[in-house]
Structure formats: structure tokens, C-alpha cells
Amino acid sequence: MRYGVLGTGQVGRTLGGKLVELGHEVTLGSRTKDNPVGREWAAGAGAAAGTFAEAAAGAEVVVNAVAGQVALAALEAAGAENLAGKVVVDVSNPLSFEDGEVRLSPVESDSVGEQIQRAFPHARVVKSLNTVNCQVMVDPGRVPGRHQIFVCGEDAEAKAQVTELLGEFGWPADRVLDLGGIQAARSVEMWLPLWLNLMRHFGHADFNLELHTPR
């Protein structure tokens, strides 16, 4: 399958690298065609690099791996026409920094996932993977136990497709929890402050939630 991964940061490069390893065609997108990080990554990974629009245009699935604060701008640069009808996997978090403190924006009454779906109504947005470190995203075995990952979005077929992708990354289908529509992105995005505190507590990012119920 052809993937367009938007973002040349650690998250984008990690996801793109795993997709290449799995045999998919990947274009890593950035604001400019001559982005040196993207070019260097693509040469090493045996993939392609280009602009956000080039990455999205040739893709069957688009992965938004830029920061939540710039997600809409990146997707606007990718072009609504290049997103229409396609699954857009949003792995971003709404991080902002004020007076040296980590904040979330938006929070509670909105989410980046919802903002993307409103801005691009013909895209099939699925929020997932934002609750774990990028290394755990593509290798859940780094964390022992039967821990979970989440999906939410308005399109059931899109969520099923993303669940299949998560399976390729090593997440069994019974550990992928469907939280419903895209409004549920608010809850998984608000997990980030606790995640950051846990990372400071443990001194590393190889952890995740394992949920147990009586049924």
C-alpha cells in the first residue's frame, strides 16, 4: 500500500521506517521539497521524500505525524483534494507551551482529531496511536503484557483499515479498543499530561495502559 507520512520528526520517521520495513511504499512529506532531514531519511530507508502535497497526492492512506499545533496547516498544505476519500490517521497531540509549562490546546471541548475532520469533511479521519511513544507505536512488544491502543472516528471501514495496520505493527485486534466517533479524540488527547508525568516517574517511555474488566 502507498502511504504518505506528513512530518519529518522522530514520530514521522519512525512510522515511515516501519511501513517501509513492512513492504509498503512511503513518501515522507515536509513543508519544502528540499528538506534535508526528509531527503536523508528517504535515502537510507529506500523510500521517497517530498512536500506535504506530494506525499498526500500519491498515497492511499495519509498519516498525520506533525505536532498538533501545526496539523491543520500541514494538511491544508497537503491539499483537501489529496485527502478526499482517503483514510487520514491522526497520531498528533495538542501540545502547547506557555510560560515554560506544557499545556493542551484545544482541550475538553474540542480536539485536534475533530478539528481535522471538520476542516476536511471528505477525509476519513481516524485518531490512534497518540497515547504511546513512537517506538511503542510500531513495536508494542517493548512493553510487556496485554496493553491496549485506541481508535476513534466516524467511518467504521476506515477504523477497520487502521486496525489492520495496527495489526501489522504488532497490535492484536482484540487489544485495539474502538471508542466510537471522532469526539472521543478529546479523551485520548487529554491523556498526554499524565503520560508525561509517568515518563518522568519511570525515566523512560516504554509503558502503556493495560485495562482489565470483570467481563
C-alpha angles and dihedrals in degrees: 000000000000116000130188110203113195112210135046097215125108093281094051094045092047094049092043092049092051092049090052090048088054090055101258126136110247135189115189110213130208138162093269132037092227096054102149095210091053093046093049092047093048093050092052096042097044090240137110135264130202145129123313088258093050092049093050097041095060096039132099090197126028121207117202104212099157123106116283093243091063100031096105092047091050092049092046087054089049088057131241090243090059092051101043113118093002131116109251112196110204113201096163131119127214097242121165132164124223124175090345092306128116113244136175120234119206101026139167100348096046142011140205089248091057093044090055093048092049093047093047106032093170093056119090101231121197121181114212147134095030092113095069140050115270092250090056090045091068098028112035089171088079085080117056121229136036098300123168142238127197139226130189134171144119098259116074094196091051091052090049090051091050090048088056090051090050087053089057088053089054103265109132113225092244090060093054108091118203107214095186129242128014092268086076086071086083092067098047092045091052089057090075100087091054090045090054092049091049091050090054090047096050096034092228141058101237097112139095144170120281111192126203126191131180091244 
